[in-house]
């Protein structure tokens, strides 16, 4: 989740989920703060009190509502919070899909997609004005996303006859459809990266075998090749791990 959200906010959610027995119980902010202080990542453990409260307000704000404050009789002085699991699920879904849209179609398409998520349904003219993009670019990006089933059109008839020429056509996002598209694309990408990693390992096998036999690599040619292989392998393994995480999240939604 840290790839979709600020790492500190991500850790707050993860720790709160763990401390609250999978989100079923409330947790005191002081307990949560102590858990963050013991985190191995300095970016998380060194968060100032003001920033920590800022993250809590951000996650509990009207936009996301991932955290909810709970008043317990006899514990009014404690700041107790619990996870709003349904809204957390929706947040993960929206963030993951929006990030895929951004990487696939660009930041302007991401802006249009975010508007459709927040407003549910918009006409061409409304999207054009709200996004502050050129009309031609707006239409082109919407058409590109529609061709790959990331956005859909919906007819709103003005009369009972449902005449297409007398109807309003709006853009919307059908999440079950988009989830299926993104899941298939992530699965295809995972298979592709695994094949590429296997090919890289096959190419580097003579060098690995040589090292395993206790023979030093030739410094001017073989050593740079082996170092480059390690860099490529690490990048591919990181990408594969991210894709596996995304597929697991998508199948949970």
Buried (B, 14 or more C-beta within 10 A) or exposed (E): BBEBBEBBBBBBBEBBBEBBEEBEEBBBBEBBBEBBEEBEEEEBBEBEEEEBBBBBEBBBEEEBBBBBEBEEEEEEEBBBBBBBEEBBBBBBBBBBBBBBBBEBBEEBBBBBBBBBBEBEEBEBEBBBEBBEBEEEBBBBBBEBBEEEEBBBEEEEEEEEEEEEEEBEEBBBBEBEEBBEBBBEBBBEBBEEBEEBBEEBEEEBEEBEEBEEEEEEBEEEEBEEBBEEBEEBBEEBEEBBEBBEBBBEBBEEB
